[in-house]
Amino acid sequence: TVVEVNDPEDAYTIFESLNDRGLELSIFDLLKNHVYRELGPRKEGIASHYWGQLAMNLREKKSDEFIRIFWIIRHGRTQKGALFTKIKEKYSGSTKAQDLIKGMVEDSDLFSSIDQADGDTWSNYAESTKNDIRSISLLGGNQAKPILLAALKSKWKEAEMKRLTNGLIALIVRHQIVGRERTGALEIFCTDLAHDIFAARLTCSDALTRIRAFYPDDTKFKNDFLDYKETRAQRAKYFLIEIERAS
């Protein structure tokens, strides 16, 4: 189907309307349409430049996941269905739309390898911190990504990042894997913590205090571990190695 329009504004409107007419569009697609629309024809070259960088940084990453994390560390939790509407309201107008795409390009560069210990994000960190990132990735700690990104954006020192990654491993193991507590509760906790870190309301020590208060205490963890069974070879290997180190 070909629809001819006389004004670019009509094209942007039609594209966005498709999402309300049964053709599901990703937030990434809708956001691209919004940025080009707000910057307008005179800044189309700027939009193309930054969007090209953003797409290249994300590559195989889940673009909608990145956009969600970009939003929550700055503005807090929101429902997935309301995310695009809130972004559109917050970043309306040419200046704000340009600030949005520039900020996304900067953050996507960090996000692109945030779960890859050998990637650019962690290239200047000690091997012990890289090992923690490997462990978080192995344990399936997706909820940790907003917290890590917020701390990196806040330029926490290397020693602070090391303490944070240790705390995140304990959080994932005690709450999610061994404790089998609700994943939804963990996600809410992590997004709120990330937002407070980005807003500079928490020091590293404050963040760790909140993490320890959230996950199961030693007594519950020991009881949970007695009943814990692991069928994934790599994860079982991780636990055996950590037990060996602690012995």
Secondary structure as GFF3:
##gff-version 3
##sequence-region A 1 247
A	DSSP	alpha_helix	8	18	.	.	.	ID=ss1
A	DSSP	alpha_helix	27	39	.	.	.	ID=ss2
A	DSSP	three_ten_helix	41	43	.	.	.	ID=ss3
A	DSSP	alpha_helix	44	58	.	.	.	ID=ss4
A	DSSP	alpha_helix	63	75	.	.	.	ID=ss5
A	DSSP	alpha_helix	80	90	.	.	.	ID=ss6
A	DSSP	alpha_helix	94	111	.	.	.	ID=ss7
A	DSSP	three_ten_helix	120	122	.	.	.	ID=ss8
A	DSSP	alpha_helix	127	138	.	.	.	ID=ss9
A	DSSP	three_ten_helix	142	144	.	.	.	ID=ss10
A	DSSP	alpha_helix	145	153	.	.	.	ID=ss11
A	DSSP	alpha_helix	158	171	.	.	.	ID=ss12
A	DSSP	pi_helix	172	178	.	.	.	ID=ss13
A	DSSP	alpha_helix	183	198	.	.	.	ID=ss14
A	DSSP	alpha_helix	204	214	.	.	.	ID=ss15
A	DSSP	alpha_helix	218	226	.	.	.	ID=ss16
A	DSSP	alpha_helix	233	246	.	.	.	ID=ss17
###
